[in-house]
Amino acid sequence: MLLITSAKYSSADFTLEFGKIVPSFLPLGNKRLYEYQAKLSKEKVALSLPNNFKVNRCDLEKLEKLNIKLIFVEPNLSLGESILYCINALNINGNLSILHGDTFFSNLDLKEDSLCVSAVRENYEWAYLDKEFNIVNEGEGRGSKILTGAFCFSNARTLAKHLVANHCDFVKSVKSYSKEKIMLAIENETWLDFGLMTNYFHSKKIISTQRSFNEMQISQNYIIKNSSWTEKIKAEKAWFENLPSTLLIYTPKYFTQKSGYALEYLYHNTLSELFVFGSLPDFIWRKIFLSIKDFLNICDTFKSEDKLNFNYQEKTLSRLKEFAKQRNIDLDKPFILNHTPQPSLNELIKQTSEFLPSIKEFSLIHGDFCFSNIMYDFRGSLIKTYDPRGLDFDGKISIFGDKNYDLAKLTHSVLGLYDFIIAGFYECELKDYNLSFKLEINENIIAIQNAFKEIFKIDKALMTLTLHLFLSMLPLHNDDAKRQNAFLANAYRIYDLLKEER
């Protein structure tokens, strides 16, 4: 069995950024850390959690799909006490692998009676592979290597015996165990630490660097953007290069390049990560929203008389035609959502278009101002934004546009719950124009949504535009039919909310 030890809450630094969270539930690339950890083993997997930690329904479903058994432990126990409790509660008698919840490995090949080690990378009180360990490969960096949090014991009961004998001091118990069963030290350079906030951000950067693709690369402390769509890159460059100086504190440092551009790499979390994977109280989100409002208010002081296309109805209809071709959907056929009859997509556009916001003037806008493109600096109490659009609906390069568009993009994250859908925190099925859709939110999310509505005065026009955003993005997600179905269902969910306001 593989036991992932995550029964103690992460340190106060993590609480500041996420609210109370356990290591294995930290976000990494739109997933939780446990989703990566569980795939390291073909054995049965158990995950220890604090007994006062609430797991939401969507996480429970993910854990079930991954065949992860949960065991809830008193959070005040030491690591050794917690492991001993798990051995007894789960009645583990044979082979036991242990993976600390704050560790990440790209791959992990544990041998019987082995422990993983790595070179020291940071100045911290690590557990070193010292001379008290009885190691079969004596030359394996004795005194200079550290334990990385991955172990395999051939007999869980023998480990339990040594835990009791050493007053549940885990490292002392492993040393004692190795005297009875000599262990193998395996160096694994894919190890990354998620136990310290500084290491968490550096580890995320390393993983992002490994997964970077042609259009975005991470090099040292820069994100480098290039694209075969040259107009897109030109538009983004124009946005940064024409940004008024009063807005520069809200963006990463920008560096122009011949075929693209580079941005300073920021060691912050996106609002998407904080919203979906965190549990920050609404009063913290009020601070975040007020920083966003400051940014938008400054943007609104810069006006343009350029002729620009922000015809929402036209764009939505065009995108729906594309979606209909992709999925062989009849735009004139009504849908059903959770047993409630709904209008056809064409009728939906007809009924809602009159409520779309009227455009009186053009202001400086971001153009893609959603949670995944906004970070929050907790130390500076300031948002940072990037990945602007810089184009109107005709593809004309401009830093100006309809200010409602930025606010609707925000709304589609907060009230439209776009980021929850992207993270897979939903259930959706479509059969013969009959949609079933579940999107779980807790009381804290509702409180955050209420704070957002209060601060930004969200009205029917903005909710209608948010509905249109979900419809217009449908063909852009053709690689994932289930997600398309969720966006479609969500548009009808928003339509039902609009009807309640009438």
C-alpha positions as a printed NumPy array, in Angstrom:
array([[  0.   ,   0.   ,   0.   ],
       [  1.025,   3.617,  -0.602],
       [  0.205,   5.945,   2.287],
       [  0.234,   9.657,   1.426],
       [  0.684,  11.545,   4.695],
       [ -1.288,  14.791,   4.632],
       [ -2.906,  14.82 ,   8.072],
       [ -1.421,  18.12 ,   9.22 ],
       [ -2.376,  21.531,   7.84 ],
       [  0.136,  23.471,   5.759],
       [  2.022,  26.308,   7.446],
       [  0.674,  29.815,   8.119],
       [  2.197,  31.125,   4.867],
       [ -0.128,  28.836,   2.929],
       [ -3.105,  29.844,   5.083],
       [ -2.438,  33.469,   4.118],
       [ -2.714,  32.61 ,   0.415],
       [ -5.289,  29.803,   0.349],
       [ -7.043,  29.635,   3.694],
       [ -6.581,  26.442,   5.742],
       [ -5.31 ,  23.762,   3.382],
       [ -3.466,  20.449,   3.598],
       [ -0.374,  19.732,   1.454],
       [ -1.931,  17.151,  -0.884],
       [ -4.745,  19.58 ,  -1.731],
       [ -2.437,  22.351,  -2.975],
       [ -3.162,  23.43 ,  -6.561],
       [ -0.848,  22.517,  -9.4  ],
       [ -1.894,  23.103, -13.012],
       [ -5.679,  23.051, -12.467],
       [ -5.393,  19.912, -10.342],
       [ -4.719,  19.064,  -6.724],
       [ -1.316,  17.682,  -5.759],
       [ -2.895,  14.35 ,  -4.723],
       [ -3.912,  13.727,  -8.346],
       [ -0.223,  13.6  ,  -9.307],
       [  0.844,  11.688,  -6.188],
       [ -1.676,   8.865,  -6.605],
       [ -0.442,   8.111, -10.116],
       [  3.049,   7.324,  -8.819],
       [  1.994,   3.912,  -7.531],
       [  0.185,   0.854,  -8.873],
       [ -0.547,  -0.253,  -5.312],
       [ -3.616,   0.614,  -3.257],
       [ -3.435,   4.232,  -2.128],
       [ -4.525,   5.729,   1.187],
       [ -4.487,   9.453,   1.964],
       [ -4.409,  10.669,   5.558],
       [ -6.201,  13.949,   6.302],
       [ -6.984,  15.951,   9.464],
       [-10.238,  14.745,  11.003],
       [-11.648,  18.301,  10.936],
       [-10.844,  18.854,   7.252],
       [-13.917,  19.113,   5.018],
       [-13.606,  17.462,   1.601],
       [-16.044,  18.798,  -0.981],
       [-18.182,  16.506,  -3.116],
       [-16.18 ,  17.052,  -6.316],
       [-12.924,  16.147,  -4.569],
       [-14.586,  13.086,  -3.059],
       [-15.602,  11.987,  -6.551],
       [-12.075,  12.555,  -7.899],
       [-10.579,  10.628,  -4.987],
       [-12.999,   7.775,  -5.613],
       [-12.103,   7.665,  -9.325],
       [ -8.435,   7.478,  -8.359],
       [ -9.247,   4.651,  -5.89 ],
       [ -7.806,   6.655,  -3.011],
       [ -9.005,   5.565,   0.433],
       [ -9.304,   8.402,   2.947],
       [ -8.28 ,   8.02 ,   6.565],
       [ -8.965,  10.872,   8.976],
       [ -6.458,  11.522,  11.753],
       [ -6.209,  13.865,  14.73 ],
       [ -4.21 ,  16.84 ,  13.296],
       [ -2.221,  17.454,  16.497],
       [ -0.427,  14.107,  16.234],
       [  3.218,  14.057,  15.18 ],
       [  4.131,  12.546,  11.802],
       [  5.217,   9.299,  13.461],
       [  2.083,   9.095,  15.62 ],
       [ -0.08 ,   9.736,  12.567],
       [  1.657,   6.988,  10.56 ],
       [  1.357,   4.537,  13.465],
       [ -2.353,   5.313,  13.728],
       [ -2.803,   4.681,   9.977],
       [ -0.922,   1.365,  10.103],
       [ -3.196,   0.134,  12.886],
       [ -6.462,   1.626,  11.596],
       [ -5.902,   0.274,   8.078],
       [ -4.529,  -3.028,   9.432],
       [ -1.45 ,  -2.869,   7.193],
       [  0.735,  -5.944,   7.681],
       [  2.928,  -6.27 ,   4.608],
       [  4.697,  -3.854,   2.304],
       [  4.123,  -0.138,   3.015],
       [  5.293,   2.797,   0.906],
       [  5.048,   6.256,   2.457],
       [  4.932,   9.521,   0.539],
       [  4.821,  12.803,   2.413],
       [  1.921,  14.966,   1.238],
       [  4.118,  17.984,   0.503],
       [  6.28 ,  16.195,  -2.073],
       [  6.081,  15.899,  -5.855],
       [  7.888,  13.377,  -8.056],
       [  7.662,  13.124, -11.838],
       [  8.328,   9.414, -11.409],
       [  8.967,   7.205,  -8.426],
       [ 10.435,   3.704,  -8.456],
       [ 10.702,   2.563,  -4.858],
       [ 12.401,  -0.743,  -4.103],
       [ 11.632,  -2.844,  -1.05 ],
       [ 13.231,  -1.269,   2.047],
       [ 14.396,   1.9  ,   0.358],
       [ 14.292,   5.642,   0.83 ],
       [ 14.632,   8.484,  -1.658],
       [ 17.319,  11.118,  -1.3  ],
       [ 18.382,  14.231,  -3.164],
       [ 21.007,  16.956,  -3.086],
       [ 20.426,  19.925,  -0.763],
       [ 18.831,  22.851,  -2.623],
       [ 17.704,  25.294,   0.061],
       [ 18.89 ,  26.415,   3.491],
       [ 16.37 ,  24.604,   5.682],
       [ 16.343,  22.091,   8.538],
       [ 16.181,  19.02 ,   6.303],
       [ 16.553,  15.45 ,   7.549],
       [ 19.982,  14.353,   6.298],
       [ 21.112,  10.881,   5.276],
       [ 23.636,  10.697,   8.106],
       [ 25.791,   7.856,   9.424],
       [ 23.014,   6.596,  11.706],
       [ 21.176,   5.162,   8.698],
       [ 22.176,   1.605,   7.809],
       [ 22.433,   1.893,   4.019],
       [ 23.459,  -0.889,   1.646],
       [ 24.998,   1.552,  -0.857],
       [ 27.397,   3.258,   1.555],
       [ 28.769,   5.75 ,  -0.956],
       [ 25.376,   7.358,  -1.651],
       [ 26.136,  10.905,  -0.514],
       [ 26.411,  10.11 ,   3.186],
       [ 25.991,  13.39 ,   5.094],
       [ 25.347,  15.523,   2.006],
       [ 22.016,  14.104,   0.808],
       [ 18.618,  14.769,   2.348],
       [ 15.515,  12.608,   2.73 ],
       [ 12.87 ,  13.631,   0.204],
       [  9.787,  12.133,   1.805],
       [  9.422,   8.832,  -0.083],
       [ 10.04 ,   5.487,   1.649],
       [  9.267,   1.812,   1.201],
       [  9.188,  -0.656,   4.105],
       [  8.895,  -4.394,   3.49 ],
       [  7.003,  -4.885,   6.741],
       [  4.639,  -2.257,   8.146],
       [  4.467,  -4.034,  11.515],
       [  8.236,  -3.865,  11.888],
       [  8.058,  -0.125,  11.2  ],
       [  5.259,   0.181,  13.778],
       [  7.456,  -1.59 ,  16.358],
       [ 10.272,   0.912,  15.771],
       [  7.858,   3.852,  15.908],
       [  6.707,   2.724,  19.368],
       [ 10.301,   2.138,  20.523],
       [ 11.36 ,   5.625,  19.393],
       [  8.371,   7.512,  20.838],
       [  7.016,   7.978,  17.289],
       [  9.934,  10.134,  16.131],
       [  9.667,   9.218,  12.447],
       [ 13.273,   9.86 ,  11.334],
       [ 14.706,   8.07 ,  14.391],
       [ 12.321,   5.19 ,  13.706],
       [ 13.519,   4.871,  10.096],
       [ 17.125,   4.835,  11.324],
       [ 16.226,   2.162,  13.871],
       [ 14.306,   0.167,  11.228],
       [ 17.359,   0.251,   8.937],
       [ 19.43 ,  -1.44 ,  11.65 ],
       [ 17.046,  -4.403,  11.482],
       [ 16.394,  -4.253,   7.727],
       [ 19.185,  -2.612,   5.773],
       [ 17.861,   0.02 ,   3.371],
       [ 18.725,   1.224,  -0.118],
       [ 19.191,   4.953,  -0.76 ],
       [ 17.747,   5.937,  -4.153],
       [ 18.591,   9.34 ,  -5.572],
       [ 15.601,  10.866,  -7.355],
       [ 16.23 ,  14.217,  -9.016],
       [ 12.571,  14.636, -10.018],
       [ 11.676,  15.477,  -6.408],
       [ 10.156,  18.879,  -5.711],
       [  9.226,  20.254,  -2.307],
       [  5.81 ,  21.792,  -1.615],
       [  6.273,  22.152,   2.14 ],
       [  7.552,  25.742,   2.202],
       [  5.843,  28.643,   0.446],
       [  9.041,  29.731,  -1.327],
       [  9.685,  26.16 ,  -2.473],
       [  6.047,  25.818,  -3.556],
       [  6.382,  28.725,  -5.98 ],
       [  9.784,  27.576,  -7.249],
       [  8.485,  24.018,  -7.714],
       [  5.475,  25.285,  -9.674],
       [  7.85 ,  27.239, -11.895],
       [ 10.009,  24.163, -12.57 ],
       [  6.95 ,  22.101, -13.512],
       [  5.633,  24.917, -15.742],
       [  9.047,  25.104, -17.428],
       [  8.985,  21.354, -18.123],
       [  5.519,  21.643, -19.661],
       [  6.055,  24.87 , -21.613],
       [  5.163,  24.724, -25.29 ],
       [  6.119,  26.527, -28.484],
       [  3.962,  29.608, -27.875],
       [  5.06 ,  30.06 , -24.251],
       [  8.4  ,  29.212, -22.701],
       [  9.828,  29.879, -19.265],
       [ 13.495,  30.792, -19.232],
       [ 15.164,  31.725, -15.938],
       [ 12.969,  34.522, -14.552],
       [ 11.053,  35.294, -17.737],
       [  7.995,  34.028, -19.564],
       [  8.678,  34.263, -23.299],
       [  5.684,  34.416, -25.645],
       [  5.701,  33.735, -29.359],
       [  2.907,  32.629, -31.671],
       [  2.306,  31.593, -35.261],
       [ -0.681,  33.942, -35.024],
       [  1.418,  37.071, -35.513],
       [ -1.479,  39.522, -35.138],
       [ -2.209,  38.124, -31.678],
       [  1.359,  38.723, -30.518],
       [  1.421,  42.165, -32.167],
       [ -1.771,  43.074, -30.305],
       [ -0.407,  41.903, -26.952],
       [  2.843,  43.791, -27.524],
       [  0.929,  46.932, -28.497],
       [ -1.1  ,  46.7  , -25.292],
       [  1.977,  46.545, -23.055],
       [  3.881,  49.16 , -25.039],
       [  1.002,  51.661, -24.954],
       [ -0.034,  51.082, -21.371],
       [ -0.136,  54.356, -19.387],
       [  2.469,  54.609, -16.623],
       [ -0.231,  54.738, -13.921],
       [ -1.122,  51.124, -14.76 ],
       [  2.39 ,  49.659, -14.797],
       [  2.198,  48.601, -11.128],
       [ -0.59 ,  46.197, -12.146],
       [  1.48 ,  44.255, -14.702],
       [  4.703,  42.22 , -14.777],
       [  7.773,  43.926, -16.229],
       [  7.641,  43.796, -20.027],
       [ 10.548,  43.272, -22.444],
       [ 10.067,  43.45 , -26.203],
       [ 11.678,  40.905, -28.531],
       [ 11.858,  40.642, -32.304],
       [  9.247,  37.916, -32.79 ],
       [  7.484,  38.09 , -29.436],
       [  7.979,  39.452, -25.962],
       [  9.076,  38.477, -22.466],
       [  7.44 ,  39.108, -19.105],
       [  8.898,  38.976, -15.639],
       [  7.977,  35.646, -13.99 ],
       [  5.782,  36.388, -10.974],
       [  5.784,  34.188,  -7.874],
       [  2.092,  34.574,  -7.064],
       [ -1.031,  32.447,  -7.404],
       [ -3.725,  33.199,  -9.949],
       [ -7.167,  34.201,  -8.743],
       [ -8.388,  31.037, -10.446],
       [ -6.235,  28.91 ,  -8.117],
       [ -7.321,  30.882,  -5.053],
       [-11.023,  30.735,  -5.991],
       [-11.268,  27.061,  -6.954],
       [ -8.697,  25.414,  -4.686],
       [ -8.531,  27.804,  -1.74 ],
       [-10.91 ,  28.728,   1.057],
       [-10.102,  32.374,   1.687],
       [-12.884,  34.216,   3.534],
       [-14.978,  36.816,   1.727],
       [-13.326,  39.751,   3.557],
       [-10.005,  38.846,   1.901],
       [-11.754,  38.636,  -1.463],
       [-13.171,  42.107,  -0.843],
       [ -9.582,  43.388,  -0.705],
       [ -8.808,  41.582,  -3.958],
       [-11.95 ,  42.951,  -5.631],
       [-11.13 ,  46.499,  -4.497],
       [ -7.669,  46.224,  -6.088],
       [ -9.358,  45.007,  -9.288],
       [-11.787,  47.919,  -9.106],
       [ -8.905,  50.389,  -8.74 ],
       [ -7.307,  48.94 , -11.882],
       [-10.556,  49.116, -13.871],
       [-11.296,  52.655, -12.678],
       [ -7.894,  53.848, -13.887],
       [ -8.435,  52.068, -17.219],
       [-11.765,  53.87 , -17.589],
       [-10.072,  57.287, -17.423],
       [ -8.456,  56.659, -20.82 ],
       [-10.922,  57.069, -23.718],
       [-10.815,  56.614, -27.488],
       [-13.004,  57.742, -30.382],
       [-11.758,  54.941, -32.644],
       [-14.326,  52.887, -34.534],
       [-14.219,  49.445, -32.966],
       [-16.387,  46.346, -33.269],
       [-17.802,  44.978, -30.019],
       [-21.038,  43.608, -31.468],
       [-21.809,  40.874, -28.955],
       [-24.902,  39.441, -30.627],
       [-23.158,  39.114, -33.984],
       [-20.155,  37.375, -32.402],
       [-22.319,  34.958, -30.403],
       [-24.427,  33.992, -33.429],
       [-21.293,  33.393, -35.507],
       [-19.742,  31.201, -32.806],
       [-22.982,  29.241, -32.326],
       [-23.103,  28.422, -36.042],
       [-19.559,  27.082, -35.734],
       [-20.532,  25.046, -32.665],
       [-23.628,  23.669, -34.433],
       [-21.433,  22.372, -37.279],
       [-18.954,  20.799, -34.871],
       [-21.581,  18.933, -32.845],
       [-24.424,  18.606, -35.365],
       [-26.692,  20.698, -33.125],
       [-29.998,  22.129, -34.35 ],
       [-29.991,  25.772, -33.217],
       [-33.798,  25.89 , -33.41 ],
       [-34.415,  22.859, -31.213],
       [-35.258,  23.515, -27.529],
       [-33.154,  22.016, -24.723],
       [-34.07 ,  20.682, -21.305],
       [-31.861,  21.495, -18.298],
       [-32.337,  19.41 , -15.156],
       [-35.942,  18.583, -16.191],
       [-36.757,  22.266, -16.913],
       [-37.687,  23.18 , -20.525],
       [-35.379,  25.772, -22.11 ],
       [-35.541,  27.744, -25.364],
       [-33.522,  26.786, -28.428],
       [-30.147,  28.473, -28.808],
       [-31.482,  30.82 , -31.496],
       [-34.442,  31.692, -29.276],
       [-32.092,  32.19 , -26.326],
       [-30.153,  34.798, -28.307],
       [-33.386,  36.466, -29.409],
       [-34.717,  36.661, -25.845],
       [-31.528,  37.953, -24.239],
       [-29.973,  40.274, -26.823],
       [-32.197,  43.212, -25.85 ],
       [-30.63 ,  43.151, -22.376],
       [-27.022,  43.335, -23.618],
       [-25.226,  46.496, -22.421],
       [-25.286,  49.484, -24.747],
       [-21.862,  50.816, -25.686],
       [-21.603,  54.586, -25.175],
       [-17.832,  55.005, -25.415],
       [-14.603,  53.056, -25.646],
       [-12.12 ,  52.932, -22.77 ],
       [ -8.797,  51.236, -22.211],
       [ -9.517,  47.562, -21.505],
       [ -7.581,  44.364, -20.86 ],
       [ -9.749,  42.262, -23.164],
       [ -9.396,  38.902, -21.403],
       [ -9.769,  39.936, -17.781],
       [-10.652,  36.572, -16.231],
       [ -9.308,  34.948, -13.062],
       [ -6.689,  32.842, -14.863],
       [ -5.074,  36.055, -16.174],
       [ -4.947,  37.827, -12.814],
       [ -2.623,  37.19 ,  -9.868],
       [ -2.72 ,  38.689,  -6.397],
       [  0.306,  39.903,  -4.48 ],
       [ -0.662,  39.467,  -0.821],
       [  2.347,  41.387,   0.413],
       [  1.623,  44.402,  -1.781],
       [ -2.2  ,  43.998,  -1.674],
       [ -2.192,  44.462,  -5.434],
       [ -3.393,  42.517,  -8.456],
       [ -1.077,  41.724, -11.359],
       [ -2.537,  41.025, -14.791],
       [ -1.146,  39.719, -18.08 ],
       [ -2.225,  38.017, -21.349],
       [ -4.264,  40.972, -22.664],
       [ -6.23 ,  40.652, -25.894],
       [ -5.623,  43.997, -27.6  ],
       [ -8.025,  43.232, -30.491],
       [-11.612,  44.103, -31.294],
       [-14.024,  41.527, -32.763],
       [-12.796,  42.306, -36.296],
       [ -9.195,  41.625, -35.286],
       [ -8.271,  45.32 , -35.276],
       [ -5.37 ,  46.031, -32.92 ],
       [ -6.393,  48.448, -30.173],
       [ -5.904,  48.795, -26.435],
       [ -9.435,  50.221, -26.235],
       [-12.842,  48.577, -26.142],
       [-16.066,  48.239, -24.187],
       [-15.395,  48.369, -20.446],
       [-18.36 ,  46.029, -19.92 ],
       [-16.33 ,  43.309, -21.634],
       [-13.69 ,  43.293, -18.873],
       [-16.345,  43.288, -16.175],
       [-18.243,  40.464, -17.907],
       [-15.028,  38.418, -18.112],
       [-14.667,  38.862, -14.355],
       [-18.317,  37.946, -13.868],
       [-17.925,  34.78 , -15.913],
       [-15.252,  33.699, -13.412],
       [-17.032,  34.731, -10.195],
       [-20.732,  34.19 , -10.915],
       [-20.364,  32.033, -14.036],
       [-17.9  ,  29.73 , -12.204],
       [-15.858,  29.254, -15.381],
       [-12.757,  28.178, -13.455],
       [-14.646,  25.447, -11.59 ],
       [-15.695,  23.982, -14.937],
       [-12.136,  24.169, -16.307],
       [-10.904,  22.35 , -13.174],
       [-13.498,  19.601, -13.718],
       [-15.545,  20.386, -10.601],
       [-18.88 ,  19.605, -12.193],
       [-21.098,  16.808, -13.475],
       [-22.742,  17.1  , -16.881],
       [-24.441,  14.823, -19.378],
       [-26.131,  15.615, -22.679],
       [-28.489,  13.184, -24.36 ],
       [-30.974,  14.143, -27.08 ],
       [-30.985,  17.854, -26.107],
       [-31.545,  16.872, -22.484],
       [-28.897,  18.316, -20.163],
       [-28.217,  17.256, -16.589],
       [-25.811,  19.579, -14.812],
       [-24.395,  19.888, -11.289],
       [-21.966,  22.581, -10.208],
       [-21.208,  22.466,  -6.497],
       [-20.454,  25.641,  -4.569],
       [-20.247,  26.09 ,  -0.814],
       [-21.39 ,  28.892,   1.483],
       [-17.999,  30.598,   1.276],
       [-18.208,  30.848,  -2.528],
       [-21.72 ,  32.294,  -2.215],
       [-20.392,  34.911,   0.252],
       [-17.596,  35.8  ,  -2.199],
       [-20.132,  36.103,  -5.017],
       [-22.293,  38.41 ,  -2.902],
       [-19.282,  40.609,  -2.13 ],
       [-18.488,  40.761,  -5.852],
       [-22.056,  41.739,  -6.781],
       [-22.059,  44.444,  -4.12 ],
       [-18.71 ,  45.981,  -5.085],
       [-19.215,  45.895,  -8.862],
       [-22.996,  46.496,  -8.962],
       [-23.635,  43.562, -11.288],
       [-26.859,  44.115, -13.22 ],
       [-28.955,  42.228, -15.758],
       [-26.949,  43.635, -18.69 ],
       [-23.683,  42.201, -17.345],
       [-25.258,  38.843, -16.542],
       [-26.648,  38.725, -20.087],
       [-23.211,  39.479, -21.498],
       [-21.78 ,  36.73 , -19.274],
       [-24.316,  34.3  , -20.733],
       [-23.198,  35.321, -24.236],
       [-19.558,  34.762, -23.264],
       [-20.289,  31.14 , -22.373],
       [-22.139,  30.616, -25.655],
       [-19.437,  32.282, -27.75 ],
       [-16.661,  30.153, -26.245],
       [-18.372,  26.852, -27.135],
       [-16.545,  26.188, -30.451],
       [-13.204,  27.092, -28.852],
       [-13.432,  23.962, -26.664],
       [-14.083,  21.469, -29.434],
       [-11.313,  19.236, -28.041],
       [-13.465,  18.446, -24.978],
       [-17.135,  17.636, -25.67 ],
       [-17.919,  17.164, -21.971],
       [-16.617,  20.642, -21.178],
       [-18.586,  22.071, -24.115],
       [-21.713,  20.468, -22.665],
       [-20.965,  22.061, -19.29 ],
       [-20.534,  25.519, -20.841],
       [-23.815,  25.068, -22.702],
       [-25.619,  23.936, -19.551],
       [-24.061,  26.791, -17.607],
       [-25.387,  29.311, -20.128],
       [-28.89 ,  27.974, -19.489],
       [-28.235,  28.086, -15.722],
       [-27.398,  31.789, -16.064],
       [-30.51 ,  32.261, -18.205],
       [-32.593,  30.831, -15.356],
       [-30.94 ,  33.303, -12.958],
       [-31.852,  36.142, -15.332],
       [-35.466,  34.991, -15.423],
       [-35.582,  35.089, -11.618],
       [-34.574,  38.779, -11.724],
       [-37.458,  39.791, -13.991]])
